[in-house]
Amino acid sequence: MQWGNDSQHTGAIAGAAQTPTTILASYLYDPFVSQETQTTGSLLVHYQVPLVDGDDVFMETKSGTYDPGDWQVQTFNIAALRWTNGQLTQRWVTPTDWKPAPRGGAFFEPVFHPILANNSVYMPAAGGTLLQLDRNSGAVIRRINPFPSIDTSIYVAGPLASDASGNVVYNTIQFDTQQPWAVDIRGAWLVKVTPAGTATRVTYASITPNAPHAGDACLGVFTTSAPWPPSPTAVPPSLACGSQRPGLNAAPAIASDGTIYTVSRAHFVSRTAYLVAVNSDLTPKWTSTFRDRLTDGCNVLLPPNGTPGGCRSGALTGVDPADNRMGSGRVSDDSTSSPVIAPDGSIYFGAYTRYNYSQGHTMHFSAAGDFLGAYRFGWDITPSIWQHGGGYSVIIKENHYGELGSYCDDPNVCPHGRTASDPEQYLITRLSPSLDIEWTFKSTNTQSCRRLSNGTITCATDHPDGFEWCVNAGAVDANGTTYVNSEDGFLYAIDASGNQLGRLFLQLAIGAAYTPLSIDAKGRVYTQNDGRLFVVGTPSVARRRAVGH
């Protein structure tokens, strides 16, 4: 029904999913993939999670034109699909006047993300507004505007969220129209809409009272040649922080008591960032900084000081070489990481860090805002939570990238490739609540496969270290089976013990976007690959005949 399935974003369902044996349906929602990948070779786009309710499916679809320099010329729509006699058919398509935030601040196209709530479809629209649609016809019921007028310099940023009472919560940012990324924002708001359509808003400045002000000085990073830090006592230059605002793609999470959790960052400094708790009436509850929380930089996750990929000789153990401080979780505008509320009320968030080969960290906070610890991967992942035996587990991807330097882009200082003690590898990892490893599932496929026009599959061995997991929000069923998609083009099912239960080839996805998965009440799995929605399951013989497989 929304990002991460529920308002806590746990990514879990109460039923069992089907083993992936057959592609039941596919639907092209992004016709611009070939153009989007021409420049970089990668699909730098964020897509919504498929919304499923009974036999109804709601998915974004793009139309209009594509301009590599201006992603705002595209038109974003919601398509309503329905399962009828074993076929997934399109019922209606409704466009919106929503546009992504202007280019220049993020490499990845920001996400367009509706939700299902109150027997309606709510989708982002222009000027920080929402369009409420009749889910059966696609007709616009009303436009909900929390602002005095429609000002197109205000953008809905990130997925919407809805609590158990049907209240819709979302983020908005107002940019300077001429220099959106070089000049400070004009405002940022957290918005709440009741089922009756009444909207209230609160500024990010008011819910982050302990954060630096827009004109205050924030610590920057070293601009001298690496290796860093220049000396054990070096201090990098400072710059204006900019106003606090949400990340471009972060969805608020809502606890059972109504507390709203969101993430905030300084407009110009991603390291000056916070986990923010807001009461249900939008008054501030607490903020907890991501700054200076991590102690695993130089000489820990990095090669030894003075060696290739390591910090400068003499650097203090544990610091981030870019600023000579303890590591800070960063709220990245290229990430879709969103807060996840665990059954014990604690919160997990996947933050970005560059100094550990761009793997990021999964950071853990108590319901009171106390920092409880971190795990060594968190880049663009919203963890899934599986409840079992009176407790729970946390499931994430863990890509140990091989094509990046350790902490800088100078190949002479930070050469590409990993060390023997920390090799290139690609894992799905299940963690305990305290972030201890329960099991890992490693990508061991070494073959790139392609589906030919006649339906046969041909493969070549060219990935000796396996393939990257191209998932940003996995799905887990009641049995603890985790469903994730990989750059090798397969959908994988991993059981509760960390063993492969099944896999199914869709199509090769090198450089593909990180995408989320859904599971419906009948156990069908919805996954994405290169701008196409695939529905996977284990049909009965009768169903197999009906869909022509």
N, C-alpha and C positions, 0 to 999 in steps of 0.2 A: 504493500500500500504506500510505501515511502522508502527513502534511502535507508538501507540497513534493516528493512522490514517493519520495524516498530519505532516508537519515538525515542527509545534508548539506543537504537541502531545496533542491536545485537546480531543481526544477520541470521537468526535462527527461526525455524518453524517447529510446530508441535507435531507434525506428521512425518512419515517416512518418504524420502524421495525415491524415484525410480532409478534403476541402474542404467547408465547411458549406453544403450545398444543401437538406437536408431534415431536419425534426424526426422522428427515428426513434422516440422515446418520450418520455413525460413522467411525473413521479411527484410528487404533492403530499406534502411531508413536514412542512410547518408549516401547520396549519389555522387558526392564530390571527393571520394576517397582517393582516386587516382591523382587528382589535382592537389589534394592536401599533402600527399606524400612526395610530390615531384621535387620540392626544394631540398628537404632534409633527408628523404628516404624513410622517414618515420611518420606515423600518424599521430600528430601532436594535438589531439582533440579529446575532450572529456565528454562522455555520454551518460545519459540517465540510466538508472536501474529500471528494468521492465516492471511495470506496475500490474499486478495480477489480482483478480478478485473473482472467484468462481471460474466461469469460462470466458470472462472478459479480460482483455489485455490492452493496456494503454502504453504507447511508446512514442517518443519524439520522432519526427521525420523532418528532413530538411528539404527546402525547395528554393527557387529563385536562382541566383547566380553566385559564382564563387570568384573572389578576388584574393590572391595570396597576400596582398597588403592590407586588406580590409575585410575582416570576417563579419562585419556588421551588414554587408550587402545581402547576406543569406536571409531567408525567411525560415522561421522556426514554427513548427506545427505540432499538434497532438493528433495521433492516429488512434482510433478505437478499432480493435480487432476482436473477433469472437470465434470460439470453437463451435463449429456447426457441422455435424455429420463427419467428424474426424478431420475437418479442414479448418485452418485458421484464416478467416476472411476479414477483409477491411470493411468496416461499417461507415465510418465517417472520418474526415480530417478537418480540423479547425486551426487556422493560423493565429498567431499572436503578433503583437507589435514589439515584443521584447527583443532586445539586442544584447549581445555580450558586451562586457566592459571594453573600452577601446584598446587596441593593440599597443604594445610597448612596455607593458608591465609584466606580462607572462608570455612564455613560449607556447603553452598549451591553450587552445581555445577554451574559454570558460564554459562551464556546464549549464545547460538549460534543463531545469528539473521540476516537473509538476508533482502533485500528490493526489491520492484519493482520500477524501474525507467528506462526511456529512452527505453521503450518497451523491457526491459531485466530484468533478475534476477541477482542481485549482491549478492554474498555470501562471508563471511569471509574465508580466506585461510591462509596457513602457512606463517610465517615470516612477518606478518603485511600486507600481500597482499590481494587483492580481486580477485575472479573469476567472470567474466561477462559471463552469460549464455544466449543462445537463449531461449526465454521463450516457444517457440513452440516445440523444440526438446530436450532441455536440454544440447545441445552441448556447449562446452566451446568456447566462442568467443575470449577471451584473458585473460591473467593474468595481473593485474595492480599492479605494485610494486613501491611504493614511495621511496624505499631504494636502495642502490647500488647493493645488492645481496639478496638472500633469506637466512635470518638468523633466524633459528627456535627458538631462544631465544626471538624473538619479537612476541607478541601476539596481535591480534585484540581483543579489550576489549569492550564489550557491543554492542548494536544494531547500525546499520548504520542509517544515516538520509539522506534525499534528499530534496533539496529545489525546488521551482516552476520551476527553469530553468534546473533541472536535475543534478545539482552538488551533489555529494555524499560526506558526511562528516562522519568521524569516528575516534575513539581513538585507540591508540596502546601503549603497554608497553613492555619494554625489561627488563627481569629479569636476575639476576645472576643464572646460570644454576645449580649450586651446592647447594646454600642456598637462594632460591628466596625470602623467607620471613624474614630471619635473617640478610641478607645483603641488602644494599640499591640497588634499581633498577639501571640499566645502562642507562636508558633513558625512556622518555614518549613523545609521539607526538600526535598532532591533525592533521589529514590528510584531504585534500580536493581533490576530483577527478572531473574533468570536464566531460561532456557527451562524449567528444572525447577521454577520457582515460588518459589525462594528470594529473599527481599527483604532488601535492606540500605538504609540511609538515612544521610544526613549533613545537618547543619544548614546553613542559609545563612550563619549567623554564622561557621561554621568555614571556609567556602570563600571568604569575603570578609574576610580578616583585616585588610586595610588600610582598610576602610570605617569611618566613624564609628559609635560605639556608639549604642544606642537612645536614651539620655538626653543624648547630646551635642547641641550647638547646630549646626544647619544654617542656611545663609543662605536667607532667604525672598525675598519680592518686595515691591515698593513697594505701599502701600495708600493713598497719597495720590492726589489727582486727577491724571490724565494731562494734558499730555504728560510722559513719563518720559525719562530719569531726572530727578529733581527738580533736580539740579545735576551738574556733571562729576565731583564727588567724593562724591556721595551714596552711602550704604550702607543697604540695606534692613534691616528687623528680622529677627532670627533666631527660630527655633522648634526644638523638639525634633525630631530626625531621625526617630525611630522605627526599628524593626529592619529589617534588610535582608530582602527577600523577592523572589520572582519577580514579573514582570508577570502579570496574570490570564490572559492568552491566549498567552503565549510558549511555543513548543515548543523543548526543547533540541535542539541539533544534535550529531551524533557523527561525528568524523573517522575515517578508515581506520585510524589508529593507536590508536583507542579514546578519544581525548581528547573530553570532553563540553564543549560551549560553551553557556552559558546567559546570561541577562541578569538583573540584580538591581537593586533600587531601595530607597531608604528608604521605609518605609510612609507617612510624611507628606510626603515631599519627592521629587517625581519627577525633579528635576534632580540629585539625589545618587544617581547610577546608574552601573552598571559592566557591562562585558563580562567574563564569568568563564570561565576555563578550568579544568577539573577532570580529573585523571587517571582512567583507567579503574577504578581501585580506590577512587574517590571522595575521594582526597586532593587538596588544593588545588594548582594548578599556577601560575596567576597571575591577577591582576585588573587591568583597565585601565579607567580612569575615562572616562565620557562628559562630565565636567564641564570647562568652559572650553576646549573644543577648537575652537570655531568663531569666525571673525573677520569675519562678514558681516552684522552687525546694522545699527546706525545708519549712515546715509549710504552703505550698500552695497546690500543687498537692499531696504531701506526707502527711501521718498522722502527727499529732502534734509531735514536738520534744520530745524525751524521752519516747514515746509510741511505741508499736510494729509496725515495719515498718517505723517509723519516724527517723529523724536525731538525732544525739547526743544532749542532753539537752544543751541549750545555743547557738546552731548553728544559724547563721544569716538567716533571712527569705529570701527565694527565691534562695539560692545557690544550685548548684549541689553538693551533699554530697561527691562525689568521688574526687573532686578537690578543693572544697571550693571557687569556682568562679561562676559567673552567668552562667546559662546553655548555652551549645554550641550545635548547630546542627552538627551531625556527618555524614560524608559520609561513609556508611557501604558497605563493599564488599559483604555482604550477601543480599543486597537490589537491586532491579531494579529501584528504584525511579529515575526519569529523570525530567529535567526542563520542565515546561509547560508555554507557552506564552499566556497570556490572550488577549482578544480583545483590551484592553486599553494599551497594550504593557508591562504591568507588568509581573513578573515571579513568579511562585509558585514552590516550591521544597519540597518533603517529606524527611526530615532529620531524623536520628535516635537519640534518647536519651534513656538512660537506666533508669534514675532516676524516670521516671513516669511509672513504670511497663512495660518498654520497648515499650511504645506506640509511641515514636517519636513525632515530630512536623511538621506540614505543615508551611513552612516559606514563606513569601511574600516580594518581592523586587520590587522597581520601575524600569523603563527602564534605569534610571541613576544609579542604584545600591544602592539606599537608602533602608534601612530596614523598612518595613511598619507594621510588626506584625507577629504573629504566632498563630496557633491553636494547641490544645493539642494532636493531632494524626498526624503521618506522616510516620510511619514505612512501608516501601516497598509498597508505593502507588504513582502512577502517577495520579494526579487528572484529572477528566473530566470537561470540560467547556461546559455549555449549554447557548447559547445566546438567549435572549428573551426580548421583550419590550424595546429595545434600550440598555439593559444592559446584564448582564450575572450572572450565578451562578457557584459555584465550588462544585463538588461532590466527596466525598471521602468515604472510609470505615473508621470505628472507632471501633476497637476491644479493649475492656477493659478486658484484659487477667486476668484469675483467677488462673493460675497455676504457676505464677511467684511471687517472692518476689518484694517488691516495688523498691528497688534500689541496692540490694546486693544478694548474693547467700547463705548467712548464714541463715538457717531456724530459728535459735534462735533470730536473730536480725530482719530479713526481712521474716516473715512467709508467706507462700503461702496464697492466698485468699485476698479479697478486704474488704473495710470498708463499713458500712451501708450507708454512705453518698456518696460513690463512688463504687457501686457494680459491680460485674462481669456482663457484658452485651455486646452485639454485635450489632453495629449500622451501617447503611448507613446514612451519614449526608450530607445535602446540605447546603452550606454556601454562604453568600453574598460575594462580592468582598473584603470587609473589614473583612471577616472571622467571621461574626456573623451567628448564626444558623438560617436557614430558616425552616428546618424540619429535623426530624430524623425518620428513619424506623428501628425498632428493630426486631432482630431475636427472634421470640416467639415459634418456633418449638422446642419441647422437645423430639422428637422421632427420634431414629436411624432406618433407613429403609434399607432393602436389597431386591434386585430383585432376585428371585429364578429362577432356570433353566427352570421352566415352564412358566415364565413370570409374575407370581404374585409377589406382593410386601408384605413383612411382616415387622412389625415395633415394636419397644420396647421403652418405655419411660425411658430415661436414661440421658437426658441433661436438667436439670431443668433451667439452665441459658441461654439456646439457644446455637447456633453454631457460630463458628468463620466464618467471611467472608473471603474465600480463593481466593481473587482477588487482582491483583496488577495494573490493568488498566481496569477500567470498560468501558462500551460503552453506549452512550446516543444518542437517535435519535432526529429528528426535533421536536417531540412533547414533549420533555423533559422526555421521559421514559428512565429510567436507567436500564441496564442489568448487573447483577452481579451473580457470583457463590458462593455457600456456602459450608462449610464443611459437611453440612447435605446431600449433594448430589443433591440438587435442583438448577436449574437455576431460578432466580427471575427477574420479570419485575416490576419496581416500577414507578408509574406515576408521573407527574410533581407536584402533591400535596403531594407526600410522601405516597401514598396508594398502596397496592399490586394490580397490574393489572393482574398478572398471575404467575404461577410457574410450573415447570415440573421436575419430578424426573429423574435423570440420573443413578447415583449409589453412594453409601456412600463413603465419601472422608475424613475420619478422618485422620489427619496428612498429608493431601494433599498439594502439592505445590501451592503457590500463582500463579495464571495464568491470562493472559489477554484475552479480548474478542474482537470480530469483528462483524460488521453488513455489509452485502453486499447490493448492489443497489436494490435487490428484497426484502430486509427486512429480509432475513434469518440471524439467530444469530449463531455465531460460538463460542463455549465455550469448555473448556478442563477439564478433570477429570481423575486423575491417569494415565496419559500418553496416553489418548485417546481423539481425537477430536470428538466433538458432534456438529452436525448441527441441529438447532431447528427452527420450524416455525409453520405456520397454513396452511397446504396444502389444495388445492381445492379437491373436491371429485375425480376428474379425476387424479390429482396428487397422491392422497392417494392410488388409485387402482394401479397406475404405480409403486409405491415403495413398495407395498405389505403390507400397514398398514391397 
